[in-house]
Amino acid sequence: MAIIITDDCINCGACEVECPNTAIYEGAQDWRYSEGTSLEGNVTFPNGLLADADTFQKPISDEYYFIVPDKCTECKGFHEEPQCAAVCPVDCCVPDEDRIETDDQLLGKQKFMHPKD
C-alpha cells in the first residue's frame, strides 16, 4: 500500500529528501510524474492510470507535505522500510489503508518508474 502523510505533519521536510521516487512534495506544490523517475510523455501505469508524465499536476494538500500515491513504492527496490516513516519526527507517515498493494505490485511500480535501476 502507499504511504500517506496525516494532518499531524509539522512541515519539517525531513521526509521529502529521503524519497527515492520523488513522491513527496511540500503542501501546495505542483508536481509531475516525471520528477525523480524515468517517465516521460504519455504513460500507462501498471494500475491502468493514463497520464502525461511531464504535465504539472495539482497538489494533493495545500496545508502540509503530501505523497503522490502512484509514485509511492514504500521504498521497495531501494530500502527495506519506507524512509519517510523512518525519519518522521511525529510519526505522521503511515500506510494508506484505502490503497492496498502487494510487494509484487510495489516492486512492479518501482521497475516501471526506474527501469534502468
Biopython code that builds the backbone (N, CA, C, O; Angstrom):
import numpy as np
from Bio.PDB.StructureBuilder import StructureBuilder

atoms = [
    (1, "MET", "N", (0.844, -1.183, 0.000)),
    (1, "MET", "CA", (0.000, 0.000, 0.000)),
    (1, "MET", "C", (0.878, 1.230, 0.000)),
    (1, "MET", "O", (2.017, 1.183, 0.465)),
    (2, "ALA", "N", (0.376, 2.302, -0.503)),
    (2, "ALA", "CA", (1.116, 3.561, -0.475)),
    (2, "ALA", "C", (1.129, 4.107, 0.952)),
    (2, "ALA", "O", (0.352, 3.688, 1.810)),
    (3, "ILE", "N", (2.016, 5.034, 1.166)),
    (3, "ILE", "CA", (2.094, 5.735, 2.444)),
    (3, "ILE", "C", (1.385, 7.073, 2.272)),
    (3, "ILE", "O", (1.442, 7.674, 1.199)),
    (4, "ILE", "N", (0.722, 7.539, 3.316)),
    (4, "ILE", "CA", (0.129, 8.874, 3.308)),
    (4, "ILE", "C", (0.723, 9.672, 4.463)),
    (4, "ILE", "O", (1.264, 9.117, 5.420)),
    (5, "ILE", "N", (0.607, 10.970, 4.344)),
    (5, "ILE", "CA", (1.033, 11.868, 5.413)),
    (5, "ILE", "C", (-0.227, 12.443, 6.033)),
    (5, "ILE", "O", (-1.056, 13.030, 5.338)),
    (6, "THR", "N", (-0.370, 12.276, 7.328)),
    (6, "THR", "CA", (-1.570, 12.748, 8.021)),
    (6, "THR", "C", (-1.485, 14.237, 8.314)),
    (6, "THR", "O", (-0.445, 14.868, 8.122)),
    (7, "ASP", "N", (-2.584, 14.778, 8.777)),
    (7, "ASP", "CA", (-2.619, 16.210, 9.100)),
    (7, "ASP", "C", (-1.865, 16.540, 10.388)),
    (7, "ASP", "O", (-1.871, 17.687, 10.835)),
    (8, "ASP", "N", (-1.220, 15.545, 10.979)),
    (8, "ASP", "CA", (-0.326, 15.800, 12.112)),
    (8, "ASP", "C", (1.034, 16.324, 11.651)),
    (8, "ASP", "O", (1.876, 16.674, 12.479)),
    (9, "CYS", "N", (1.249, 16.381, 10.347)),
    (9, "CYS", "CA", (2.513, 16.832, 9.767)),
    (9, "CYS", "C", (2.869, 18.230, 10.269)),
    (9, "CYS", "O", (2.026, 19.126, 10.304)),
    (10, "ILE", "N", (4.141, 18.398, 10.659)),
    (10, "ILE", "CA", (4.613, 19.702, 11.142)),
    (10, "ILE", "C", (5.403, 20.446, 10.062)),
    (10, "ILE", "O", (6.035, 21.464, 10.344)),
    (11, "ASN", "N", (5.366, 19.937, 8.821)),
    (11, "ASN", "CA", (6.025, 20.576, 7.679)),
    (11, "ASN", "C", (7.524, 20.755, 7.870)),
    (11, "ASN", "O", (8.088, 21.779, 7.484)),
    (12, "CYS", "N", (8.167, 19.756, 8.467)),
    (12, "CYS", "CA", (9.619, 19.850, 8.689)),
    (12, "CYS", "C", (10.417, 19.548, 7.427)),
    (12, "CYS", "O", (11.541, 20.028, 7.280)),
    (13, "GLY", "N", (9.846, 18.752, 6.506)),
    (13, "GLY", "CA", (10.513, 18.437, 5.259)),
    (13, "GLY", "C", (11.496, 17.277, 5.330)),
    (13, "GLY", "O", (12.135, 16.959, 4.327)),
    (14, "ALA", "N", (11.633, 16.639, 6.481)),
    (14, "ALA", "CA", (12.594, 15.538, 6.614)),
    (14, "ALA", "C", (12.296, 14.398, 5.640)),
    (14, "ALA", "O", (13.219, 13.759, 5.135)),
    (15, "CYS", "N", (11.043, 14.146, 5.380)),
    (15, "CYS", "CA", (10.637, 13.031, 4.525)),
    (15, "CYS", "C", (10.950, 13.266, 3.056)),
    (15, "CYS", "O", (11.323, 12.334, 2.343)),
    (16, "GLU", "N", (10.805, 14.483, 2.604)),
    (16, "GLU", "CA", (10.920, 14.790, 1.175)),
    (16, "GLU", "C", (12.255, 14.347, 0.592)),
    (16, "GLU", "O", (12.290, 13.720, -0.467)),
    (17, "VAL", "N", (13.331, 14.660, 1.258)),
    (17, "VAL", "CA", (14.661, 14.350, 0.721)),
    (17, "VAL", "C", (14.981, 12.859, 0.780)),
    (17, "VAL", "O", (15.909, 12.407, 0.109)),
    (18, "GLU", "N", (14.245, 12.096, 1.558)),
    (18, "GLU", "CA", (14.501, 10.663, 1.707)),
    (18, "GLU", "C", (13.825, 9.815, 0.634)),
    (18, "GLU", "O", (14.184, 8.651, 0.455)),
    (19, "CYS", "N", (12.862, 10.374, -0.076)),
    (19, "CYS", "CA", (12.058, 9.588, -1.012)),
    (19, "CYS", "C", (12.827, 9.288, -2.304)),
    (19, "CYS", "O", (13.186, 10.216, -3.029)),
    (20, "PRO", "N", (13.085, 8.011, -2.605)),
    (20, "PRO", "CA", (13.815, 7.663, -3.817)),
    (20, "PRO", "C", (12.997, 7.827, -5.095)),
    (20, "PRO", "O", (13.552, 7.779, -6.192)),
    (21, "ASN", "N", (11.697, 8.018, -4.967)),
    (21, "ASN", "CA", (10.819, 8.184, -6.123)),
    (21, "ASN", "C", (10.397, 9.629, -6.360)),
    (21, "ASN", "O", (9.650, 9.909, -7.297)),
    (22, "THR", "N", (10.864, 10.538, -5.529)),
    (22, "THR", "CA", (10.402, 11.929, -5.565)),
    (22, "THR", "C", (8.878, 11.948, -5.555)),
    (22, "THR", "O", (8.247, 12.617, -6.373)),
    (23, "ALA", "N", (8.303, 11.209, -4.624)),
    (23, "ALA", "CA", (6.846, 11.123, -4.496)),
    (23, "ALA", "C", (6.314, 12.058, -3.422)),
    (23, "ALA", "O", (5.100, 12.166, -3.254)),
    (24, "ILE", "N", (7.191, 12.737, -2.692)),
    (24, "ILE", "CA", (6.777, 13.601, -1.591)),
    (24, "ILE", "C", (7.014, 15.058, -1.966)),
    (24, "ILE", "O", (8.085, 15.434, -2.442)),
    (25, "TYR", "N", (5.993, 15.858, -1.738)),
    (25, "TYR", "CA", (6.044, 17.272, -2.096)),
    (25, "TYR", "C", (5.534, 18.140, -0.945)),
    (25, "TYR", "O", (4.710, 17.718, -0.134)),
    (26, "GLU", "N", (6.048, 19.350, -0.906)),
    (26, "GLU", "CA", (5.587, 20.325, 0.072)),
    (26, "GLU", "C", (4.160, 20.734, -0.257)),
    (26, "GLU", "O", (3.791, 20.802, -1.430)),
    (27, "GLY", "N", (3.365, 21.003, 0.748)),
    (27, "GLY", "CA", (1.981, 21.411, 0.556)),
    (27, "GLY", "C", (1.864, 22.556, -0.438)),
    (27, "GLY", "O", (2.674, 23.483, -0.431)),
    (28, "ALA", "N", (0.858, 22.485, -1.284)),
    (28, "ALA", "CA", (0.523, 23.488, -2.292)),
    (28, "ALA", "C", (1.473, 23.485, -3.493)),
    (28, "ALA", "O", (1.375, 24.361, -4.353)),
    (29, "GLN", "N", (2.385, 22.521, -3.565)),
    (29, "GLN", "CA", (3.336, 22.463, -4.675)),
    (29, "GLN", "C", (2.778, 21.619, -5.816)),
    (29, "GLN", "O", (2.307, 20.503, -5.601)),
    (30, "ASP", "N", (2.835, 22.165, -7.039)),
    (30, "ASP", "CA", (2.512, 21.380, -8.215)),
    (30, "ASP", "C", (3.608, 20.335, -8.398)),
    (30, "ASP", "O", (4.736, 20.536, -7.947)),
    (31, "TRP", "N", (3.293, 19.233, -9.048)),
    (31, "TRP", "CA", (4.235, 18.136, -9.197)),
    (31, "TRP", "C", (4.034, 17.456, -10.546)),
    (31, "TRP", "O", (3.024, 17.663, -11.219)),
    (32, "ARG", "N", (5.026, 16.632, -10.929)),
    (32, "ARG", "CA", (4.954, 15.866, -12.180)),
    (32, "ARG", "C", (5.374, 14.420, -11.926)),
    (32, "ARG", "O", (6.200, 14.146, -11.055)),
    (33, "TYR", "N", (4.802, 13.512, -12.688)),
    (33, "TYR", "CA", (5.195, 12.109, -12.596)),
    (33, "TYR", "C", (6.643, 11.920, -13.042)),
    (33, "TYR", "O", (7.308, 10.994, -12.578)),
    (34, "SER", "N", (7.136, 12.761, -13.915)),
    (34, "SER", "CA", (8.496, 12.621, -14.439)),
    (34, "SER", "C", (9.571, 12.981, -13.415)),
    (34, "SER", "O", (10.710, 12.532, -13.539)),
    (35, "GLU", "N", (9.235, 13.768, -12.427)),
    (35, "GLU", "CA", (10.224, 14.213, -11.442)),
    (35, "GLU", "C", (10.753, 13.031, -10.638)),
    (35, "GLU", "O", (9.994, 12.342, -9.956)),
    (36, "GLY", "N", (12.063, 12.805, -10.725)),
    (36, "GLY", "CA", (12.698, 11.741, -9.964)),
    (36, "GLY", "C", (12.488, 10.346, -10.522)),
    (36, "GLY", "O", (12.830, 9.360, -9.869)),
    (37, "THR", "N", (11.927, 10.247, -11.726)),
    (37, "THR", "CA", (11.686, 8.951, -12.362)),
    (37, "THR", "C", (12.217, 8.991, -13.795)),
    (37, "THR", "O", (12.720, 10.019, -14.250)),
    (38, "SER", "N", (12.104, 7.884, -14.490)),
    (38, "SER", "CA", (12.472, 7.814, -15.907)),
    (38, "SER", "C", (11.272, 8.062, -16.815)),
    (38, "SER", "O", (11.386, 7.960, -18.037)),
    (39, "LEU", "N", (10.143, 8.381, -16.236)),
    (39, "LEU", "CA", (8.922, 8.561, -17.023)),
    (39, "LEU", "C", (8.974, 9.852, -17.833)),
    (39, "LEU", "O", (9.475, 10.879, -17.375)),
    (40, "GLU", "N", (8.442, 9.769, -19.049)),
    (40, "GLU", "CA", (8.304, 10.967, -19.881)),
    (40, "GLU", "C", (7.172, 10.758, -20.877)),
    (40, "GLU", "O", (6.888, 9.634, -21.290)),
    (41, "GLY", "N", (6.534, 11.856, -21.254)),
    (41, "GLY", "CA", (5.423, 11.793, -22.199)),
    (41, "GLY", "C", (4.229, 11.040, -21.645)),
    (41, "GLY", "O", (4.050, 10.926, -20.433)),
    (42, "ASN", "N", (3.414, 10.526, -22.559)),
    (42, "ASN", "CA", (2.222, 9.779, -22.154)),
    (42, "ASN", "C", (2.624, 8.388, -21.678)),
    (42, "ASN", "O", (3.342, 7.663, -22.367)),
    (43, "VAL", "N", (2.151, 8.032, -20.493)),
    (43, "VAL", "CA", (2.475, 6.736, -19.900)),
    (43, "VAL", "C", (1.216, 6.072, -19.358)),
    (43, "VAL", "O", (0.241, 6.739, -19.011)),
    (44, "THR", "N", (1.257, 4.759, -19.292)),
    (44, "THR", "CA", (0.203, 3.979, -18.661)),
    (44, "THR", "C", (0.834, 3.238, -17.494)),
    (44, "THR", "O", (1.689, 2.375, -17.690)),
    (45, "PHE", "N", (0.417, 3.571, -16.299)),
    (45, "PHE", "CA", (0.947, 2.939, -15.095)),
    (45, "PHE", "C", (0.475, 1.492, -15.002)),
    (45, "PHE", "O", (-0.522, 1.128, -15.626)),
    (46, "PRO", "N", (1.174, 0.669, -14.235)),
    (46, "PRO", "CA", (0.760, -0.731, -14.081)),
    (46, "PRO", "C", (-0.687, -0.894, -13.597)),
    (46, "PRO", "O", (-1.328, -1.905, -13.885)),
    (47, "ASN", "N", (-1.199, 0.100, -12.864)),
    (47, "ASN", "CA", (-2.585, 0.019, -12.379)),
    (47, "ASN", "C", (-3.602, 0.533, -13.400)),
    (47, "ASN", "O", (-4.798, 0.592, -13.114)),
    (48, "GLY", "N", (-3.119, 0.909, -14.606)),
    (48, "GLY", "CA", (-4.006, 1.373, -15.662)),
    (48, "GLY", "C", (-4.139, 2.881, -15.772)),
    (48, "GLY", "O", (-4.754, 3.368, -16.720)),
    (49, "LEU", "N", (-3.586, 3.633, -14.840)),
    (49, "LEU", "CA", (-3.643, 5.087, -14.873)),
    (49, "LEU", "C", (-2.939, 5.613, -16.118)),
    (49, "LEU", "O", (-1.792, 5.253, -16.386)),
    (50, "LEU", "N", (-3.618, 6.458, -16.873)),
    (50, "LEU", "CA", (-3.031, 7.131, -18.031)),
    (50, "LEU", "C", (-2.668, 8.543, -17.617)),
    (50, "LEU", "O", (-3.485, 9.243, -17.020)),
    (51, "ALA", "N", (-1.440, 8.977, -17.929)),
    (51, "ALA", "CA", (-1.018, 10.319, -17.541)),
    (51, "ALA", "C", (0.079, 10.817, -18.463)),
    (51, "ALA", "O", (0.825, 10.033, -19.049)),
    (52, "ASP", "N", (0.165, 12.135, -18.580)),
    (52, "ASP", "CA", (1.308, 12.763, -19.234)),
    (52, "ASP", "C", (2.312, 13.038, -18.128)),
    (52, "ASP", "O", (2.066, 13.876, -17.261)),
    (53, "ALA", "N", (3.428, 12.347, -18.151)),
    (53, "ALA", "CA", (4.409, 12.437, -17.075)),
    (53, "ALA", "C", (5.014, 13.824, -16.939)),
    (53, "ALA", "O", (5.521, 14.174, -15.874)),
    (54, "ASP", "N", (4.968, 14.617, -17.997)),
    (54, "ASP", "CA", (5.607, 15.934, -17.988)),
    (54, "ASP", "C", (4.668, 17.082, -17.627)),
    (54, "ASP", "O", (5.114, 18.219, -17.472)),
    (55, "THR", "N", (3.397, 16.802, -17.494)),
    (55, "THR", "CA", (2.414, 17.838, -17.179)),
    (55, "THR", "C", (2.331, 18.043, -15.670)),
    (55, "THR", "O", (2.288, 17.080, -14.904)),
    (56, "PHE", "N", (2.310, 19.301, -15.255)),
    (56, "PHE", "CA", (2.167, 19.593, -13.830)),
    (56, "PHE", "C", (0.781, 19.169, -13.346)),
    (56, "PHE", "O", (-0.228, 19.383, -14.019)),
    (57, "GLN", "N", (0.763, 18.563, -12.163)),
    (57, "GLN", "CA", (-0.460, 18.112, -11.511)),
    (57, "GLN", "C", (-0.741, 19.011, -10.310)),
    (57, "GLN", "O", (0.166, 19.643, -9.768)),
    (58, "LYS", "N", (-2.000, 19.058, -9.907)),
    (58, "LYS", "CA", (-2.381, 19.875, -8.753)),
    (58, "LYS", "C", (-1.939, 19.224, -7.450)),
    (58, "LYS", "O", (-1.873, 17.999, -7.356)),
    (59, "PRO", "N", (-1.638, 20.039, -6.449)),
    (59, "PRO", "CA", (-1.235, 19.487, -5.146)),
    (59, "PRO", "C", (-2.343, 18.644, -4.521)),
    (59, "PRO", "O", (-3.527, 18.930, -4.697)),
    (60, "ILE", "N", (-1.954, 17.621, -3.801)),
    (60, "ILE", "CA", (-2.914, 16.787, -3.087)),
    (60, "ILE", "C", (-3.307, 17.455, -1.775)),
    (60, "ILE", "O", (-4.413, 17.245, -1.276)),
    (61, "SER", "N", (-2.407, 18.259, -1.217)),
    (61, "SER", "CA", (-2.684, 19.015, 0.002)),
    (61, "SER", "C", (-2.145, 20.423, -0.152)),
    (61, "SER", "O", (-1.070, 20.627, -0.714)),
    (62, "ASP", "N", (-2.883, 21.376, 0.340)),
    (62, "ASP", "CA", (-2.419, 22.766, 0.353)),
    (62, "ASP", "C", (-1.815, 23.141, 1.696)),
    (62, "ASP", "O", (-1.228, 24.215, 1.829)),
    (63, "GLU", "N", (-1.949, 22.275, 2.692)),
    (63, "GLU", "CA", (-1.573, 22.637, 4.056)),
    (63, "GLU", "C", (-0.302, 21.970, 4.566)),
    (63, "GLU", "O", (0.412, 22.560, 5.377)),
    (64, "TYR", "N", (-0.003, 20.757, 4.114)),
    (64, "TYR", "CA", (1.157, 20.034, 4.628)),
    (64, "TYR", "C", (1.710, 19.132, 3.527)),
    (64, "TYR", "O", (1.088, 18.950, 2.480)),
    (65, "TYR", "N", (2.887, 18.576, 3.785)),
    (65, "TYR", "CA", (3.527, 17.694, 2.809)),
    (65, "TYR", "C", (2.569, 16.570, 2.425)),
    (65, "TYR", "O", (1.728, 16.153, 3.221)),
    (66, "PHE", "N", (2.712, 16.087, 1.185)),
    (66, "PHE", "CA", (1.859, 15.003, 0.707)),
    (66, "PHE", "C", (2.675, 14.029, -0.123)),
    (66, "PHE", "O", (3.745, 14.365, -0.630)),
    (67, "ILE", "N", (2.155, 12.824, -0.252)),
    (67, "ILE", "CA", (2.774, 11.768, -1.046)),
    (67, "ILE", "C", (1.860, 11.456, -2.222)),
    (67, "ILE", "O", (0.660, 11.243, -2.047)),
    (68, "VAL", "N", (2.436, 11.430, -3.424)),
    (68, "VAL", "CA", (1.692, 11.041, -4.623)),
    (68, "VAL", "C", (1.600, 9.511, -4.613)),
    (68, "VAL", "O", (2.615, 8.832, -4.771)),
    (69, "PRO", "N", (0.407, 8.971, -4.432)),
    (69, "PRO", "CA", (0.279, 7.519, -4.250)),
    (69, "PRO", "C", (0.760, 6.699, -5.444)),
    (69, "PRO", "O", (1.284, 5.601, -5.259)),
    (70, "ASP", "N", (0.594, 7.207, -6.656)),
    (70, "ASP", "CA", (1.018, 6.443, -7.822)),
    (70, "ASP", "C", (2.533, 6.438, -8.006)),
    (70, "ASP", "O", (3.050, 5.690, -8.835)),
    (71, "LYS", "N", (3.247, 7.261, -7.243)),
    (71, "LYS", "CA", (4.707, 7.251, -7.278)),
    (71, "LYS", "C", (5.303, 6.556, -6.056)),
    (71, "LYS", "O", (6.498, 6.259, -6.039)),
    (72, "CYS", "N", (4.493, 6.296, -5.042)),
    (72, "CYS", "CA", (4.985, 5.691, -3.807)),
    (72, "CYS", "C", (5.093, 4.174, -3.957)),
    (72, "CYS", "O", (4.138, 3.505, -4.351)),
    (73, "THR", "N", (6.275, 3.647, -3.634)),
    (73, "THR", "CA", (6.504, 2.200, -3.662)),
    (73, "THR", "C", (6.868, 1.681, -2.280)),
    (73, "THR", "O", (7.351, 0.556, -2.152)),
    (74, "GLU", "N", (6.645, 2.480, -1.247)),
    (74, "GLU", "CA", (7.066, 2.145, 0.116)),
    (74, "GLU", "C", (8.565, 1.855, 0.152)),
    (74, "GLU", "O", (9.043, 1.096, 0.994)),
    (75, "CYS", "N", (9.293, 2.469, -0.773)),
    (75, "CYS", "CA", (10.754, 2.328, -0.911)),
    (75, "CYS", "C", (11.181, 0.933, -1.367)),
    (75, "CYS", "O", (12.369, 0.612, -1.334)),
    (76, "LYS", "N", (10.217, 0.092, -1.797)),
    (76, "LYS", "CA", (10.567, -1.250, -2.300)),
    (76, "LYS", "C", (11.512, -1.084, -3.488)),
    (76, "LYS", "O", (11.312, -0.219, -4.341)),
    (77, "GLY", "N", (12.531, -1.914, -3.530)),
    (77, "GLY", "CA", (13.523, -1.836, -4.584)),
    (77, "GLY", "C", (14.667, -0.892, -4.258)),
    (77, "GLY", "O", (15.661, -0.845, -4.982)),
    (78, "PHE", "N", (14.532, -0.137, -3.168)),
    (78, "PHE", "CA", (15.566, 0.795, -2.738)),
    (78, "PHE", "C", (16.013, 0.535, -1.303)),
    (78, "PHE", "O", (17.208, 0.462, -1.017)),
    (79, "HIS", "N", (15.039, 0.396, -0.406)),
    (79, "HIS", "CA", (15.313, 0.255, 1.025)),
    (79, "HIS", "C", (14.415, -0.829, 1.614)),
    (79, "HIS", "O", (13.450, -1.259, 0.980)),
    (80, "GLU", "N", (14.734, -1.263, 2.817)),
    (80, "GLU", "CA", (13.946, -2.310, 3.466)),
    (80, "GLU", "C", (12.695, -1.792, 4.163)),
    (80, "GLU", "O", (11.814, -2.577, 4.514)),
    (81, "GLU", "N", (12.605, -0.469, 4.370)),
    (81, "GLU", "CA", (11.427, 0.119, 5.002)),
    (81, "GLU", "C", (11.185, 1.491, 4.407)),
    (81, "GLU", "O", (12.110, 2.100, 3.870)),
    (82, "PRO", "N", (9.962, 1.993, 4.490)),
    (82, "PRO", "CA", (9.679, 3.339, 3.986)),
    (82, "PRO", "C", (10.520, 4.382, 4.725)),
    (82, "PRO", "O", (10.423, 4.524, 5.944)),
    (83, "GLN", "N", (11.329, 5.093, 3.982)),
    (83, "GLN", "CA", (12.250, 6.052, 4.583)),
    (83, "GLN", "C", (11.531, 7.262, 5.166)),
    (83, "GLN", "O", (12.000, 7.839, 6.148)),
    (84, "CYS", "N", (10.414, 7.653, 4.590)),
    (84, "CYS", "CA", (9.667, 8.795, 5.122)),
    (84, "CYS", "C", (9.212, 8.508, 6.549)),
    (84, "CYS", "O", (9.330, 9.356, 7.433)),
    (85, "ALA", "N", (8.685, 7.289, 6.764)),
    (85, "ALA", "CA", (8.228, 6.901, 8.100)),
    (85, "ALA", "C", (9.398, 6.786, 9.067)),
    (85, "ALA", "O", (9.269, 7.107, 10.249)),
    (86, "ALA", "N", (10.537, 6.327, 8.564)),
    (86, "ALA", "CA", (11.698, 6.142, 9.423)),
    (86, "ALA", "C", (12.254, 7.459, 9.959)),
    (86, "ALA", "O", (12.786, 7.498, 11.069)),
    (87, "VAL", "N", (12.136, 8.545, 9.177)),
    (87, "VAL", "CA", (12.713, 9.823, 9.604)),
    (87, "VAL", "C", (11.696, 10.801, 10.175)),
    (87, "VAL", "O", (12.082, 11.836, 10.719)),
    (88, "CYS", "N", (10.420, 10.502, 10.065)),
    (88, "CYS", "CA", (9.384, 11.447, 10.509)),
    (88, "CYS", "C", (9.412, 11.611, 12.032)),
    (88, "CYS", "O", (9.248, 10.636, 12.765)),
    (89, "PRO", "N", (9.619, 12.847, 12.509)),
    (89, "PRO", "CA", (9.697, 13.063, 13.955)),
    (89, "PRO", "C", (8.355, 12.980, 14.682)),
    (89, "PRO", "O", (8.324, 12.871, 15.908)),
    (90, "VAL", "N", (7.246, 13.030, 13.940)),
    (90, "VAL", "CA", (5.935, 12.973, 14.590)),
    (90, "VAL", "C", (5.108, 11.764, 14.141)),
    (90, "VAL", "O", (3.912, 11.685, 14.423)),
    (91, "ASP", "N", (5.745, 10.836, 13.451)),
    (91, "ASP", "CA", (5.097, 9.593, 13.017)),
    (91, "ASP", "C", (3.805, 9.822, 12.225)),
    (91, "ASP", "O", (2.796, 9.157, 12.455)),
    (92, "CYS", "N", (3.857, 10.771, 11.292)),
    (92, "CYS", "CA", (2.645, 11.039, 10.504)),
    (92, "CYS", "C", (2.686, 10.406, 9.117)),
    (92, "CYS", "O", (1.750, 10.587, 8.339)),
    (93, "CYS", "N", (3.747, 9.668, 8.788)),
    (93, "CYS", "CA", (3.822, 8.915, 7.530)),
    (93, "CYS", "C", (3.363, 7.495, 7.836)),
    (93, "CYS", "O", (4.088, 6.705, 8.441)),
    (94, "VAL", "N", (2.146, 7.191, 7.406)),
    (94, "VAL", "CA", (1.515, 5.921, 7.779)),
    (94, "VAL", "C", (0.970, 5.207, 6.543)),
    (94, "VAL", "O", (0.743, 5.846, 5.517)),
    (95, "PRO", "N", (0.756, 3.887, 6.625)),
    (95, "PRO", "CA", (0.168, 3.166, 5.498)),
    (95, "PRO", "C", (-1.221, 3.697, 5.159)),
    (95, "PRO", "O", (-2.012, 4.023, 6.044)),
    (96, "ASP", "N", (-1.497, 3.775, 3.866)),
    (96, "ASP", "CA", (-2.800, 4.212, 3.376)),
    (96, "ASP", "C", (-3.697, 2.982, 3.271)),
    (96, "ASP", "O", (-3.580, 2.202, 2.326)),
    (97, "GLU", "N", (-4.576, 2.816, 4.227)),
    (97, "GLU", "CA", (-5.457, 1.650, 4.274)),
    (97, "GLU", "C", (-6.423, 1.589, 3.085)),
    (97, "GLU", "O", (-6.989, 0.533, 2.803)),
    (98, "ASP", "N", (-6.614, 2.715, 2.386)),
    (98, "ASP", "CA", (-7.502, 2.743, 1.226)),
    (98, "ASP", "C", (-6.791, 2.356, -0.067)),
    (98, "ASP", "O", (-7.418, 2.281, -1.123)),
    (99, "ARG", "N", (-5.492, 2.111, 0.013)),
    (99, "ARG", "CA", (-4.707, 1.815, -1.187)),
    (99, "ARG", "C", (-3.757, 0.648, -0.888)),
    (99, "ARG", "O", (-2.558, 0.838, -0.681)),
    (100, "ILE", "N", (-4.314, -0.535, -0.871)),
    (100, "ILE", "CA", (-3.542, -1.723, -0.538)),
    (100, "ILE", "C", (-2.880, -2.268, -1.805)),
    (100, "ILE", "O", (-3.537, -2.499, -2.820)),
    (101, "GLU", "N", (-1.548, -2.470, -1.717)),
    (101, "GLU", "CA", (-0.785, -3.032, -2.825)),
    (101, "GLU", "C", (0.145, -4.108, -2.277)),
    (101, "GLU", "O", (0.670, -3.981, -1.171)),
    (102, "THR", "N", (0.345, -5.161, -3.054)),
    (102, "THR", "CA", (1.246, -6.226, -2.641)),
    (102, "THR", "C", (2.696, -5.801, -2.874)),
    (102, "THR", "O", (2.958, -4.817, -3.566)),
    (103, "ASP", "N", (3.629, -6.547, -2.294)),
    (103, "ASP", "CA", (5.046, -6.281, -2.543)),
    (103, "ASP", "C", (5.359, -6.375, -4.029)),
    (103, "ASP", "O", (6.126, -5.569, -4.556)),
    (104, "ASP", "N", (4.765, -7.367, -4.714)),
    (104, "ASP", "CA", (4.998, -7.516, -6.154)),
    (104, "ASP", "C", (4.488, -6.302, -6.926)),
    (104, "ASP", "O", (5.144, -5.853, -7.866)),
    (105, "GLN", "N", (3.334, -5.766, -6.547)),
    (105, "GLN", "CA", (2.802, -4.578, -7.209)),
    (105, "GLN", "C", (3.712, -3.375, -6.968)),
    (105, "GLN", "O", (3.980, -2.601, -7.887)),
    (106, "LEU", "N", (4.183, -3.221, -5.739)),
    (106, "LEU", "CA", (5.063, -2.100, -5.411)),
    (106, "LEU", "C", (6.385, -2.206, -6.163)),
    (106, "LEU", "O", (6.887, -1.206, -6.677)),
    (107, "LEU", "N", (6.955, -3.414, -6.234)),
    (107, "LEU", "CA", (8.197, -3.619, -6.987)),
    (107, "LEU", "C", (7.984, -3.405, -8.479)),
    (107, "LEU", "O", (8.863, -2.881, -9.163)),
    (108, "GLY", "N", (6.822, -3.807, -8.986)),
    (108, "GLY", "CA", (6.493, -3.569, -10.391)),
    (108, "GLY", "C", (6.406, -2.087, -10.704)),
    (108, "GLY", "O", (6.864, -1.634, -11.754)),
    (109, "LYS", "N", (5.818, -1.339, -9.791)),
    (109, "LYS", "CA", (5.726, 0.111, -9.962)),
    (109, "LYS", "C", (7.124, 0.734, -9.932)),
    (109, "LYS", "O", (7.420, 1.641, -10.710)),
    (110, "GLN", "N", (7.974, 0.247, -9.038)),
    (110, "GLN", "CA", (9.349, 0.760, -8.936)),
    (110, "GLN", "C", (10.091, 0.490, -10.246)),
    (110, "GLN", "O", (10.763, 1.381, -10.766)),
    (111, "LYS", "N", (9.982, -0.705, -10.776)),
    (111, "LYS", "CA", (10.670, -1.036, -12.031)),
    (111, "LYS", "C", (10.098, -0.241, -13.201)),
    (111, "LYS", "O", (10.831, 0.100, -14.130)),
    (112, "PHE", "N", (8.809, 0.055, -13.171)),
    (112, "PHE", "CA", (8.184, 0.858, -14.215)),
    (112, "PHE", "C", (8.731, 2.282, -14.213)),
    (112, "PHE", "O", (8.990, 2.851, -15.273)),
    (113, "MET", "N", (8.907, 2.856, -13.026)),
    (113, "MET", "CA", (9.390, 4.240, -12.930)),
    (113, "MET", "C", (10.900, 4.349, -13.075)),
    (113, "MET", "O", (11.415, 5.399, -13.460)),
    (114, "HIS", "N", (11.612, 3.270, -12.767)),
    (114, "HIS", "CA", (13.083, 3.273, -12.790)),
    (114, "HIS", "C", (13.588, 2.020, -13.503)),
    (114, "HIS", "O", (14.213, 1.169, -12.871)),
    (115, "PRO", "N", (13.331, 1.891, -14.800)),
    (115, "PRO", "CA", (13.671, 0.639, -15.491)),
    (115, "PRO", "C", (15.164, 0.330, -15.554)),
    (115, "PRO", "O", (15.536, -0.826, -15.760)),
    (116, "LYS", "N", (16.005, 1.302, -15.388)),
    (116, "LYS", "CA", (17.447, 1.065, -15.502)),
    (116, "LYS", "C", (18.126, 0.895, -14.147)),
    (116, "LYS", "O", (19.320, 0.600, -14.095)),
    (117, "ASP", "N", (17.393, 1.073, -13.054)),
    (117, "ASP", "CA", (17.991, 0.953, -11.710)),
    (117, "ASP", "C", (18.178, -0.500, -11.325)),
    (117, "ASP", "O", (18.667, -0.791, -10.233)),
]
sb = StructureBuilder()
sb.init_structure("model")
sb.init_model(0)
sb.init_chain("A")
sb.init_seg("    ")
for serial, (resi, resn, name, xyz) in enumerate(atoms, 1):
    if name == "N":
        sb.init_residue(resn, " ", resi, " ")
    sb.init_atom(name, np.array(xyz, "f"), 0.0, 1.0, " ", f" {name:<3s}", serial, name[0])
structure = sb.get_structure()
